[in-house]
Amino acid sequence: MHKEKETPKGYIKTDKDLTSNKLILQPVYVIPLEIFKTGLLSRPQYVHKLAVVEASGGTVEFFPTKKIKIEDKEPPVGVRLPVNIEKGEAVRRALMAAEMEGRGGWRSFLRSVWPSVAEDKVCICWRIWYLDDNQAVDTVTSKKIDGSVWLSIVMSSEKGLVEGN
């Protein structure tokens, strides 16, 4: 049985000017995580984070909960990347990434990490990038990626681009 793919609603709010005609809309799942960490050599910690999972390729990125706000409006017109990953897979990737975060070095066996997700609070929305001087610029983090690298990322993770409304 094949599940129907979700449609992104809204977009991650940004203070950047979105009137550029070279916008790329990337579907992402925004997943709120509660993470409990314990360790033999450290105090217990209880942390709230947001995992942003690319719905086209599956890459996971973590943000503080106050950094990401979702705008409930229709996003600006741009090239829309397809949704290739279902919600359940995105949640699994976020949980796995949270468990593995900071697990380097010989002391990692002394630490335990227990992440959890409130699945009813998971949403899918758009993350907006714009093209500037042969670079793709993320409107959330202002991270710049060379245009050819961006193109290879897009081409490796998608089945076809869809032009926006």
GIWOUR-V239501 format. One record per backbone hydrogen bond with DSSP energy under -1.0 kcal/mol. NH is the residue of the N-H (numbers start at 1). CO is the residue of the C=O. E is the energy in kcal/mol with one decimal. If there is no record, write none. Layout:
# GIWOUR-V239501
nh=NH co=CO e=E
nh=NH co=CO e=E
This chain:
# GIWOUR-V239501
nh=9 co=124 e=-2.3
nh=11 co=71 e=-2.0
nh=12 co=126 e=-2.6
nh=13 co=69 e=-3.3
nh=24 co=129 e=-2.9
nh=25 co=79 e=-3.4
nh=26 co=127 e=-3.2
nh=28 co=125 e=-2.9
nh=29 co=53 e=-2.9
nh=30 co=123 e=-3.0
nh=31 co=51 e=-3.2
nh=33 co=49 e=-3.4
nh=34 co=116 e=-2.3
nh=35 co=47 e=-3.2
nh=36 co=114 e=-1.9
nh=37 co=45 e=-2.9
nh=38 co=112 e=-2.5
nh=40 co=110 e=-2.1
nh=45 co=37 e=-2.6
nh=47 co=35 e=-3.0
nh=49 co=33 e=-2.0
nh=50 co=63 e=-2.8
nh=51 co=31 e=-3.1
nh=52 co=61 e=-3.3
nh=53 co=29 e=-2.6
nh=54 co=59 e=-2.5
nh=55 co=27 e=-2.9
nh=58 co=54 e=-1.5
nh=61 co=52 e=-1.7
nh=63 co=50 e=-2.4
nh=67 co=64 e=-1.3
nh=71 co=11 e=-3.5
nh=79 co=23 e=-2.3
nh=80 co=162 e=-2.9
nh=81 co=25 e=-2.7
nh=84 co=55 e=-2.9
nh=85 co=55 e=-1.7
nh=90 co=86 e=-2.1
nh=91 co=87 e=-2.4
nh=92 co=88 e=-2.1
nh=93 co=89 e=-2.3
nh=94 co=90 e=-2.2
nh=95 co=91 e=-2.4
nh=96 co=92 e=-2.4
nh=97 co=93 e=-2.4
nh=98 co=94 e=-2.2
nh=99 co=95 e=-2.1
nh=100 co=96 e=-1.9
nh=101 co=97 e=-1.4
nh=103 co=100 e=-1.8
nh=108 co=105 e=-1.0
nh=110 co=107 e=-2.0
nh=111 co=108 e=-1.5
nh=112 co=38 e=-3.0
nh=114 co=36 e=-2.7
nh=116 co=34 e=-2.1
nh=119 co=117 e=-1.1
nh=121 co=118 e=-2.4
nh=123 co=30 e=-1.9
nh=125 co=28 e=-2.6
nh=126 co=10 e=-1.5
nh=127 co=26 e=-2.9
nh=129 co=24 e=-2.8
nh=130 co=137 e=-2.0
nh=131 co=22 e=-2.1
nh=132 co=135 e=-3.1
nh=136 co=145 e=-3.1
nh=137 co=130 e=-3.0
nh=138 co=143 e=-2.6
nh=139 co=128 e=-2.3
nh=142 co=138 e=-1.8
nh=145 co=136 e=-2.6
nh=147 co=134 e=-2.9
nh=150 co=146 e=-2.7
nh=151 co=147 e=-2.4
nh=152 co=148 e=-1.9
nh=153 co=149 e=-2.1
nh=154 co=150 e=-2.6
nh=155 co=151 e=-2.9
nh=156 co=152 e=-1.7
nh=162 co=80 e=-2.3
nh=164 co=78 e=-1.3
